[in-house]
Amino acid sequence: MNLYKVGRAIVSLYYRVIYRVRVEGTENIPNDRNFIVCANHKSNLDPPLLGLCMPFEIRYMAKEELFKNKFFGGLIRALGAFPIKRGKSDVGALRAAMKMVKDGEVIAIFPEGGRSHKDSLRRGKQGAALIAVKTGVDILPVGIRGTYKPFTKMTVRVGKPISLVSYFDKKLSAEDLQVITDQMLMPAIAELSGEKLYEDRNC
C-alpha cells in the first residue's frame, strides 16, 4: 500500500469521526478523469477533505511556504501536493498543472486563491479556467459546507461538470477567462457551498 492510500485511510477516518463528513453528488464524478476539481476554500483542512471525497488520487496546489520544512514538504508531496507562489503569476506551476492534466491526473484547484474569511466567496482567479481550456477538460465544481468544529456536520456537495468545449478552439483573453470564472465557475461553487458571491467585483 503506497503512502497516498495510507494517508487517505487515516484522513478519512479522522474526518468522518471528528467532522461527521457527508458527501453528496458522487454520481456527478466522471469516470474518465477528464476534468479538474474546483472548490471553495474555507480552511487549510480543505485539500485532504477533497482527497477523501474522490474515488481516486488527486493532486493539488499548495503554497510554497509549506514545502520549506523538508519533512512536512516531503509528506505533502507524497500525498499529491505541488508548490505554487501565491500572489504571483506562477507560470511554472500552471505549466506543471497542465502537464499533470494532460497525463491523465486529476488536480484540485481553489479558484479563490486563498481562504475566505468573510461571509462571501472571494473573487475567483483565472487559473482554473485557463488550465481547463488549454487542456480540453471539464471543471467539476464542489461546495464545502459547514465549519471545522469537532463533532459538527460537514457536507461536501459535488456538482455537475461544467463543459467549456465551446471555448477550446478559441483564443481567449484574460477578460474572457475572467468572464468564465465569474459567470460559470464561481456561481456553481456558491450554489453548492451555500456561500454568497463576492459583493465587491474588484476584490
Helices and strands as residue ranges (DSSP letters): H 3-18, E 22-24, G 26-28, E 35-39, H 46-53, E 58-63, G 64-67, H 70-78, E 81-84, H 91-102, E 106-109, H 127-135, E 138-145, E 155-158, G 165-167, H 174-180, I 181-185, H 186-193
